[in-house]
Amino acid sequence: MTNELTDNANRLFAASLTAELRQSAATGTFPQALWDEVTEAGFPAALLPEDAGGFGLSVAEAMTVLQTSAFHAAPIPLAETMLAGWLLARAGLEVPPGVLTLAPVRLADHLTLTHEAGIWRLTGSAARIPWARDAAGIVVLADGPQGPAVVLLTNGFTVTPNENLAGEPRDTITVDAVLTADAIAPAPIDRAALRAAGAAVRTVQIAGALARALEITVTYVQTRVQFGRPIGKFQAIQHNLAITAGQSAAALAAADMATDALAEELSPLLIGAAKARAGEAASIAAGLVHQSHGAIGFTQEYQLHPYTRRLWSWRDEFGNEAEWNAVVGRIALAAGGDGLWPTLTAA
């Protein structure tokens, strides 16, 4: 099943991601035709259980689809829609069709749910919301009167556009919305767990994008001739490639570990170690692939920068290396000398 999903996703993205589509997406036009194809293939529902409109895929199978989309630098909110639907389904709310996203994604932002005189109201603002301008619904983990609540927000908010380094929408929303009771449910997870789930998804995406950046670089150094031979024959380039390949392998292993944690109990130890290692791999490898390419790697027309700019963006989203290394360190300190090894082996 995993191989079939990967093959199907590769075929879809390879056929549909034309230069014209990429250029249009880069100027801010949402690639609706591509999104329609992806939706018809069932990819946005890959994380949903069957009773919520899914296909009974495992988390590992769903993450294969996501990793493949990152391998092709597909300019669509597949990760966000998958994760938002996953949260809605876990909360017992209906998953609507169309693009979905999540809020808040920063630790500093809070959206507050109140219930007064029989009226539910959601207020507040949140920044860096992925694809908010294109979303049919924003799935909010709100601070409710009885604790965290999941809210499906479809109106009552304004969007101030912004972008990350890769040109992906990262907007600010300002919310003052009156809600119906059927759009609200007690949250099955807290904000820390949602942040961990987001970090797991970004880890998978980093692994996919880094694998493609390595592939592009290997092809380039085998065909670019300097001083009468391919530059891949030079020891310095070979050294860079060896390091990059090692970092890509580490990111793929981190993605597997994050996927396992997403399928189980969202272990902050496993996800923290995975996201931190994938972010480190992105930092090291992105610089090396650009060194191997020289100036051409930065040009608008060349295929490398859509991947490296995503690597630089995704490494910082849902927590960077410093944040997650601190989480892992606190867990290790809390375990103490006698408890550290049992903590690691249990994870």
ABEGO torsion letter per residue (X at the ends): XAAAAAAAAAAAAAAABBAAAAAAAAAGBBBAAAAAAAAAAGAAAAABBAAAGBAGBBAAAAAAAAAAAAAAGBBBBAAAAAAAAAAAAAAGBBBBBEBBBBOBABAABBBBBBBBGGBBBBBEBBBGBBGAAABABBBBBBBBAAEBBBBBBABGBBBBBBBBAAGBBBBBBBBBBBBBAAABBBBABBAAAAAAAAAAAAAAAAAAAAAAAAAAAAAAAAABBBGGBBAAABAAAAAAAAAAAAAAAAAAAAAAAAAAAAABAGBAAAAAAAAAAAAAAAAAAAAAAAAAAEAAAABAABAAAAAAAAAAAAAABGEBAAAAAAAAAAAAAAAEAAAAAAAAAAX
